[in-house]
């Protein structure tokens, strides 16, 4: 094996070992959440002062657990094939690993294409999902759960209110019972305090962001960071193509002499 093949082998081993560990960790956490949620939340509560996990709805945690299990299992399996294929110089495993990565890359490209092709439908569905999180889960601070904490953080950071505007909170039964028009996170603040103490009850353009929707604000942030988003996407695509190329190159180099065909790229 030449120098290039050795470098490719050790790079693939190192690359896949990292994802092997990450996938295994995600899989373990997902299984732990399904098997014994209370012990996990008690452990996290010792570190998390905001106690967000305990405030999270059981169905949300269960959904997160299933996502972790699915993503972790896929990452674990694919990286295992890549690591073992490179380490033990297995043509079969490396070829299977390369094919799986090609399928994943193709699916990613299809997803991006569909997102652009059905942009209006995707936008409409996104708005519907975001509004449902407010109508079903948003609540006053004394009954706050994870969704409430996340929305408060978004509205405070982006200076916005609701998905499209403050009217979105009128659909939340938990919130309308509070007697307030908007949450404090929709209000303007000075030195961490409300600029106008009457803002939650009587919001206006001078004391709040009640007419500014968070969806529009998030889209603006993404558009302003378009160069970064494109750069990250291009980097990920490049890394995936590099790994696929190295895997297939090594599979070609490990082609044994006893086979009828001889690989032209073997060193």
C-alpha positions as a LaTeX table, in Angstrom:
\begin{tabular}{lrrr}
\hline
Residue & $x$ (\AA) & $y$ (\AA) & $z$ (\AA) \\
\hline
Unk1 & 0.00 & 0.00 & 0.00 \\
Unk2 & 1.41 & 3.39 & $-1.01$ \\
Unk3 & 1.56 & 6.61 & 0.99 \\
Unk4 & $-1.66$ & 7.96 & $-0.56$ \\
Unk5 & $-3.59$ & 4.82 & 0.36 \\
Unk6 & $-2.29$ & 4.90 & 3.93 \\
Unk7 & $-3.32$ & 8.55 & 4.34 \\
Unk8 & $-6.78$ & 7.77 & 2.94 \\
Unk9 & $-7.10$ & 4.77 & 5.28 \\
Unk10 & $-6.18$ & 6.66 & 8.46 \\
Unk11 & $-8.28$ & 9.68 & 7.50 \\
Unk12 & $-11.34$ & 7.46 & 7.02 \\
Unk13 & $-10.63$ & 5.65 & 10.30 \\
Unk14 & $-10.35$ & 8.93 & 12.22 \\
Unk15 & $-13.35$ & 10.53 & 10.49 \\
Unk16 & $-15.64$ & 7.56 & 11.03 \\
Unk17 & $-14.47$ & 6.95 & 14.59 \\
Unk18 & $-15.69$ & 10.45 & 15.56 \\
Unk19 & $-19.11$ & 9.86 & 14.00 \\
Unk20 & $-19.21$ & 6.31 & 15.38 \\
Unk21 & $-18.86$ & 7.69 & 18.92 \\
Unk22 & $-21.33$ & 10.55 & 18.26 \\
Unk23 & $-23.90$ & 8.19 & 16.76 \\
Unk24 & $-23.50$ & 5.74 & 19.63 \\
Unk25 & $-23.96$ & 8.55 & 22.16 \\
Unk26 & $-27.12$ & 9.81 & 20.43 \\
Unk27 & $-28.49$ & 6.26 & 20.25 \\
Unk28 & $-27.73$ & 5.64 & 23.94 \\
Unk29 & $-29.41$ & 8.90 & 25.03 \\
Unk30 & $-32.49$ & 8.13 & 22.92 \\
Unk31 & $-32.83$ & 4.64 & 24.40 \\
Unk32 & $-32.24$ & 6.04 & 27.90 \\
Unk33 & $-35.05$ & 8.58 & 27.43 \\
Unk34 & $-37.45$ & 5.84 & 26.31 \\
Unk35 & $-36.44$ & 3.37 & 29.03 \\
Unk36 & $-36.08$ & 5.70 & 32.03 \\
Unk37 & $-36.88$ & 9.36 & 31.38 \\
Unk38 & $-36.95$ & 10.36 & 35.05 \\
Unk39 & $-33.35$ & 9.36 & 35.82 \\
Unk40 & $-32.13$ & 11.24 & 32.74 \\
Unk41 & $-34.07$ & 14.42 & 33.57 \\
Unk42 & $-32.90$ & 14.29 & 37.19 \\
Unk43 & $-29.29$ & 14.05 & 36.01 \\
Unk44 & $-29.66$ & 16.97 & 33.59 \\
Unk45 & $-31.45$ & 19.05 & 36.23 \\
Unk46 & $-28.29$ & 19.02 & 38.36 \\
Unk47 & $-26.47$ & 20.90 & 35.58 \\
Unk48 & $-29.30$ & 22.86 & 33.97 \\
Unk49 & $-30.31$ & 25.69 & 36.30 \\
Unk50 & $-33.34$ & 26.57 & 34.15 \\
Unk51 & $-34.60$ & 22.98 & 34.53 \\
Unk52 & $-35.82$ & 22.99 & 30.92 \\
Unk53 & $-36.02$ & 19.19 & 30.64 \\
Unk54 & $-38.48$ & 18.91 & 33.55 \\
Unk55 & $-40.61$ & 21.61 & 31.92 \\
Unk56 & $-40.72$ & 19.75 & 28.62 \\
Unk57 & $-43.89$ & 17.91 & 27.72 \\
Unk58 & $-43.59$ & 14.09 & 27.85 \\
Unk59 & $-44.73$ & 13.73 & 24.22 \\
Unk60 & $-42.06$ & 16.20 & 23.06 \\
Unk61 & $-39.37$ & 14.27 & 24.94 \\
Unk62 & $-40.61$ & 11.01 & 23.44 \\
Unk63 & $-40.47$ & 12.50 & 19.93 \\
Unk64 & $-36.93$ & 13.78 & 20.58 \\
Unk65 & $-35.95$ & 10.31 & 21.83 \\
Unk66 & $-37.22$ & 8.63 & 18.64 \\
Unk67 & $-35.35$ & 11.18 & 16.49 \\
Unk68 & $-32.15$ & 10.56 & 18.47 \\
Unk69 & $-32.56$ & 6.79 & 18.09 \\
Unk70 & $-33.15$ & 7.01 & 14.32 \\
Unk71 & $-30.35$ & 9.51 & 13.64 \\
Unk72 & $-27.97$ & 7.80 & 16.07 \\
Unk73 & $-28.59$ & 4.34 & 14.65 \\
Unk74 & $-28.05$ & 5.52 & 11.06 \\
Unk75 & $-24.86$ & 7.41 & 11.96 \\
Unk76 & $-23.62$ & 4.49 & 14.09 \\
Unk77 & $-24.21$ & 1.93 & 11.33 \\
Unk78 & $-22.75$ & 3.95 & 8.44 \\
Unk79 & $-19.66$ & 5.08 & 10.38 \\
Unk80 & $-19.16$ & 1.50 & 11.65 \\
Unk81 & $-19.06$ & 0.24 & 8.06 \\
Unk82 & $-16.60$ & 2.97 & 7.08 \\
Unk83 & $-14.32$ & 2.43 & 10.07 \\
Unk84 & $-14.21$ & $-1.36$ & 9.81 \\
Unk85 & $-13.88$ & $-1.23$ & 6.04 \\
Unk86 & $-10.85$ & 1.08 & 6.23 \\
Unk87 & $-9.24$ & $-0.52$ & 9.28 \\
Unk88 & $-9.56$ & $-4.15$ & 8.09 \\
Unk89 & $-9.13$ & $-3.29$ & 4.41 \\
Unk90 & $-12.45$ & $-4.78$ & 3.41 \\
Unk91 & $-13.50$ & $-4.05$ & $-0.16$ \\
Unk92 & $-17.07$ & $-5.13$ & 0.49 \\
Unk93 & $-17.60$ & $-2.90$ & 3.54 \\
Unk94 & $-15.95$ & 0.11 & 1.91 \\
Unk95 & $-18.03$ & $-0.26$ & $-1.23$ \\
Unk96 & $-21.23$ & $-0.58$ & 0.82 \\
Unk97 & $-20.17$ & 2.45 & 2.88 \\
Unk98 & $-19.54$ & 4.50 & $-0.26$ \\
Unk99 & $-22.89$ & 3.52 & $-1.79$ \\
Unk100 & $-24.76$ & 4.48 & 1.43 \\
Unk101 & $-23.04$ & 7.88 & 1.49 \\
Unk102 & $-23.95$ & 8.43 & $-2.17$ \\
Unk103 & $-27.60$ & 7.65 & $-1.36$ \\
Unk104 & $-27.53$ & 10.05 & 1.60 \\
Unk105 & $-26.01$ & 12.79 & $-0.56$ \\
Unk106 & $-28.60$ & 12.22 & $-3.29$ \\
Unk107 & $-31.43$ & 12.39 & $-0.73$ \\
Unk108 & $-30.01$ & 15.65 & 0.62 \\
Unk109 & $-29.91$ & 17.11 & $-2.90$ \\
Unk110 & $-33.49$ & 15.98 & $-3.52$ \\
Unk111 & $-34.62$ & 17.54 & $-0.24$ \\
Unk112 & $-32.99$ & 20.87 & $-1.16$ \\
Unk113 & $-34.51$ & 20.74 & $-4.64$ \\
Unk114 & $-37.98$ & 20.02 & $-3.25$ \\
Unk115 & $-37.60$ & 22.83 & $-0.72$ \\
Unk116 & $-36.88$ & 25.31 & $-3.53$ \\
Unk117 & $-39.45$ & 23.81 & $-5.89$ \\
Unk118 & $-42.25$ & 23.83 & $-3.33$ \\
Unk119 & $-41.13$ & 26.93 & $-1.48$ \\
Unk120 & $-44.60$ & 28.43 & $-1.04$ \\
Unk121 & $-46.06$ & 25.15 & 0.22 \\
Unk122 & $-43.09$ & 24.69 & 2.57 \\
Unk123 & $-43.49$ & 28.24 & 3.88 \\
Unk124 & $-47.21$ & 27.75 & 4.46 \\
Unk125 & $-46.62$ & 24.46 & 6.29 \\
Unk126 & $-43.83$ & 25.99 & 8.40 \\
Unk127 & $-46.10$ & 28.88 & 9.45 \\
Unk128 & $-48.82$ & 26.39 & 10.37 \\
Unk129 & $-46.45$ & 24.30 & 12.51 \\
Unk130 & $-44.99$ & 27.36 & 14.27 \\
Unk131 & $-48.44$ & 28.72 & 15.03 \\
Unk132 & $-49.53$ & 25.36 & 16.42 \\
Unk133 & $-46.65$ & 25.45 & 18.93 \\
Unk134 & $-48.00$ & 28.73 & 20.27 \\
Unk135 & $-51.68$ & 27.73 & 20.29 \\
Unk136 & $-51.03$ & 24.35 & 21.94 \\
Unk137 & $-48.02$ & 24.90 & 24.20 \\
Unk138 & $-47.35$ & 28.58 & 24.90 \\
Unk139 & $-48.27$ & 29.49 & 28.49 \\
Unk140 & $-47.63$ & 32.18 & 31.14 \\
Unk141 & $-44.29$ & 32.11 & 32.96 \\
Unk142 & $-45.70$ & 30.29 & 36.01 \\
Unk143 & $-46.74$ & 27.39 & 33.74 \\
Unk144 & $-43.88$ & 27.70 & 31.27 \\
Unk145 & $-42.62$ & 24.63 & 29.44 \\
Unk146 & $-39.81$ & 24.21 & 26.92 \\
Unk147 & $-41.76$ & 25.66 & 23.99 \\
Unk148 & $-42.53$ & 28.80 & 26.01 \\
Unk149 & $-38.88$ & 29.22 & 27.02 \\
Unk150 & $-37.73$ & 28.80 & 23.41 \\
Unk151 & $-40.29$ & 31.27 & 22.06 \\
Unk152 & $-39.39$ & 33.82 & 24.75 \\
Unk153 & $-35.73$ & 33.50 & 23.81 \\
Unk154 & $-36.48$ & 33.95 & 20.08 \\
Unk155 & $-38.73$ & 36.98 & 20.63 \\
Unk156 & $-36.27$ & 38.64 & 22.99 \\
Unk157 & $-33.29$ & 38.12 & 20.67 \\
Unk158 & $-35.01$ & 38.96 & 17.38 \\
Unk159 & $-37.26$ & 41.75 & 18.72 \\
Unk160 & $-40.44$ & 40.19 & 17.39 \\
Unk161 & $-43.79$ & 38.92 & 18.63 \\
Unk162 & $-45.57$ & 35.71 & 17.61 \\
Unk163 & $-45.21$ & 33.99 & 14.26 \\
Unk164 & $-46.78$ & 36.76 & 12.14 \\
Unk165 & $-47.77$ & 39.21 & 14.90 \\
Unk166 & $-49.23$ & 39.38 & 18.41 \\
Unk167 & $-52.60$ & 38.00 & 17.25 \\
Unk168 & $-51.08$ & 34.50 & 17.26 \\
Unk169 & $-51.28$ & 34.48 & 21.06 \\
Unk170 & $-55.05$ & 34.88 & 20.94 \\
Unk171 & $-55.27$ & 31.26 & 19.76 \\
Unk172 & $-53.55$ & 29.96 & 22.91 \\
Unk173 & $-56.03$ & 29.04 & 25.64 \\
Unk174 & $-53.24$ & 28.86 & 28.20 \\
Unk175 & $-52.14$ & 32.40 & 27.37 \\
Unk176 & $-55.52$ & 34.14 & 26.98 \\
Unk177 & $-56.41$ & 33.14 & 30.54 \\
Unk178 & $-53.52$ & 35.31 & 31.78 \\
Unk179 & $-55.40$ & 38.50 & 30.89 \\
Unk180 & $-52.43$ & 39.92 & 28.95 \\
Unk181 & $-52.22$ & 40.86 & 25.29 \\
Unk182 & $-48.57$ & 39.93 & 24.72 \\
Unk183 & $-45.75$ & 38.26 & 26.69 \\
Unk184 & $-43.06$ & 40.43 & 28.26 \\
Unk185 & $-40.61$ & 39.05 & 25.71 \\
Unk186 & $-42.51$ & 41.02 & 23.03 \\
Unk187 & $-41.92$ & 44.27 & 24.90 \\
Unk188 & $-39.08$ & 46.77 & 24.57 \\
Unk189 & $-36.66$ & 46.73 & 27.47 \\
Unk190 & $-34.08$ & 49.02 & 28.97 \\
Unk191 & $-31.35$ & 47.59 & 31.20 \\
Unk192 & $-33.22$ & 44.29 & 31.33 \\
Unk193 & $-36.47$ & 45.91 & 32.51 \\
Unk194 & $-39.66$ & 46.72 & 30.65 \\
Unk195 & $-39.60$ & 50.17 & 29.06 \\
Unk196 & $-43.32$ & 50.44 & 29.82 \\
Unk197 & $-44.82$ & 48.33 & 32.59 \\
Unk198 & $-48.22$ & 48.44 & 30.83 \\
Unk199 & $-46.81$ & 46.86 & 27.68 \\
Unk200 & $-48.09$ & 43.27 & 28.27 \\
Unk201 & $-51.62$ & 44.60 & 28.75 \\
Unk202 & $-51.52$ & 47.50 & 26.29 \\
Unk203 & $-48.85$ & 46.97 & 23.62 \\
Unk204 & $-48.06$ & 49.68 & 21.07 \\
Unk205 & $-45.42$ & 50.49 & 18.50 \\
Unk206 & $-43.59$ & 52.62 & 21.07 \\
Unk207 & $-43.29$ & 50.04 & 23.84 \\
Unk208 & $-43.24$ & 46.70 & 22.00 \\
Unk209 & $-42.59$ & 44.77 & 18.78 \\
Unk210 & $-46.14$ & 43.45 & 18.72 \\
Unk211 & $-46.62$ & 43.96 & 14.96 \\
Unk212 & $-43.31$ & 42.34 & 13.95 \\
Unk213 & $-43.58$ & 38.61 & 13.22 \\
Unk214 & $-40.79$ & 36.23 & 14.23 \\
Unk215 & $-41.03$ & 34.24 & 11.00 \\
Unk216 & $-40.19$ & 37.33 & 8.97 \\
Unk217 & $-37.40$ & 38.19 & 11.43 \\
Unk218 & $-35.91$ & 34.68 & 11.17 \\
Unk219 & $-36.04$ & 34.75 & 7.37 \\
Unk220 & $-34.22$ & 38.10 & 7.43 \\
Unk221 & $-31.51$ & 36.68 & 9.70 \\
Unk222 & $-31.05$ & 33.71 & 7.35 \\
Unk223 & $-30.90$ & 35.99 & 4.30 \\
Unk224 & $-28.34$ & 38.22 & 6.04 \\
Unk225 & $-26.28$ & 35.11 & 6.82 \\
Unk226 & $-26.76$ & 33.57 & 3.37 \\
Unk227 & $-23.02$ & 33.53 & 2.67 \\
Unk228 & $-22.36$ & 31.56 & 5.87 \\
Unk229 & $-25.22$ & 29.13 & 5.20 \\
Unk230 & $-24.03$ & 28.50 & 1.64 \\
Unk231 & $-20.44$ & 28.13 & 2.86 \\
Unk232 & $-21.42$ & 25.55 & 5.49 \\
Unk233 & $-23.59$ & 23.62 & 2.99 \\
Unk234 & $-20.79$ & 23.65 & 0.40 \\
Unk235 & $-18.26$ & 22.48 & 3.01 \\
Unk236 & $-20.49$ & 19.59 & 4.08 \\
Unk237 & $-21.06$ & 18.56 & 0.47 \\
Unk238 & $-17.30$ & 18.74 & $-0.20$ \\
Unk239 & $-16.51$ & 16.59 & 2.86 \\
Unk240 & $-19.12$ & 14.02 & 1.85 \\
Unk241 & $-17.74$ & 13.86 & $-1.71$ \\
Unk242 & $-14.18$ & 13.58 & $-0.35$ \\
Unk243 & $-15.11$ & 10.71 & 1.97 \\
Unk244 & $-17.03$ & 8.92 & $-0.82$ \\
Unk245 & $-14.04$ & 9.30 & $-3.16$ \\
Unk246 & $-11.57$ & 8.01 & $-0.56$ \\
Unk247 & $-13.81$ & 5.05 & 0.34 \\
Unk248 & $-14.21$ & 3.97 & $-3.28$ \\
Unk249 & $-10.50$ & 4.59 & $-3.94$ \\
Unk250 & $-9.54$ & 2.27 & $-1.07$ \\
Unk251 & $-12.11$ & $-0.30$ & $-2.17$ \\
Unk252 & $-10.40$ & $-0.22$ & $-5.56$ \\
Unk253 & $-6.93$ & $-0.52$ & $-4.00$ \\
Unk254 & $-7.98$ & $-3.52$ & $-1.89$ \\
Unk255 & $-9.10$ & $-5.42$ & $-4.98$ \\
Unk256 & $-7.30$ & $-8.74$ & $-4.62$ \\
Unk257 & $-5.14$ & $-10.30$ & $-7.36$ \\
Unk258 & $-7.27$ & $-13.44$ & $-7.39$ \\
Unk259 & $-10.09$ & $-11.49$ & $-8.99$ \\
Unk260 & $-10.35$ & $-11.61$ & $-12.75$ \\
Unk261 & $-10.28$ & $-7.84$ & $-13.13$ \\
Unk262 & $-7.36$ & $-5.71$ & $-11.96$ \\
Unk263 & $-7.90$ & $-2.25$ & $-10.57$ \\
Unk264 & $-5.99$ & 0.45 & $-12.41$ \\
Unk265 & $-5.73$ & 2.65 & $-9.32$ \\
Unk266 & $-3.96$ & 0.13 & $-7.03$ \\
Unk267 & $-0.56$ & 1.31 & $-5.88$ \\
\hline
\end{tabular}
